């Protein structure tokens, strides 16, 4: 069986999971090293009994582990993980055509306070990836005890506590971030206000999370919509500055 045929075959993992690599048009243009990698991809279902907020079970999303023949260097592993993420339904954009800096559109998990919200997430991959965890930042605002509201940075301890080279970028968006939003940790907050409010008044906290989602986590708050919004805000600021200058001139004239 050829490499490309092996890529397209149905791979049975366990009786609970089946992974199907469907033929895609751009496969024909991929380097042979990438095709070779995917032909040797092995997936396993985790039976971890860890408790929330980092629960990884067959009922959520299973972790993936790859056997990398001739893919031992971090840079090759990074490129393969980025390609794998791009093959999912997530909208992924490379920043300045770099494989180390990405924008990914992320939807709040269903049955959570963040359901219906859409966030643009920035992912920065360190040189030591996958042995060192990625840096994760929410671009549009989100109200959460373990996410800094001003910068959007996710508490590193949240990821580092369970990060391992066996995880990849897909796990970030299918496991880590959903679990983070479902099970916030107010006792070790990055956003102290959110942490205190959650412990003191759960109803008010829930309401504030929903208000932030309605105001800052719309589709137009990501991608081009967010850029247009920022440009509009800059234009308004310029207009206000012009009006202020005109008012000052009138005062001086008087």
Secondary structure, DSSP 4 states (H G I P E B T S, - for coil): --HHHHHHSEEE--SS-EEE----GGGGGS-HHHHHHHHT--B------PPTTS---TTS---B----TT--SHHHHHHHHHHHHHTSSS-EEEGGG-TTEEEEEEEPPTTSTTTT-EEEEEEE--TTTTTSPPEEEESS---BTTB-TTT-BBPHHHHHTT--TT--HHHIIIIIHHHHHHS--GGG-SSHHHHHHHHH-HHHHHHHHHHHHHHH-SGGGSHHHHHHHHHHHHHHHHHHHHHHHHHHHHHHH-
